[in-house]
Amino acid sequence: MSERLHAAILRLARARGPDKTICPSDAARAVGGDDWRELMDDAREAARDLARRGEVELTQRGEVLDPDGTWRGPIRIRAR
């Protein structure tokens, strides 16, 4: 499942371009269909993994987040 979430995040973020963002729920919906809510924690973890690799940036209120940092609340994902 995590490979599918990684792929969905990259595909969606790259389709939007580096000036726009996606929500982790976009990837969860693409992979999980009607059961997407169950994948939200996995989608956020997949986003952290991709940010650690330098493939995406995680943002919150316009600020870039440390993928290993402690944060709460809604985040956005941007292609690099």
Protein Blocks (a to p, Z undefined) as FASTA:
>chain_A
ZZmmmmmmmmmmmmnopmbccdfklmmmmmnmmmlmmmmmmmmmmmmmmmmnopaccdee
hiacdfkbccedjdddddZZ
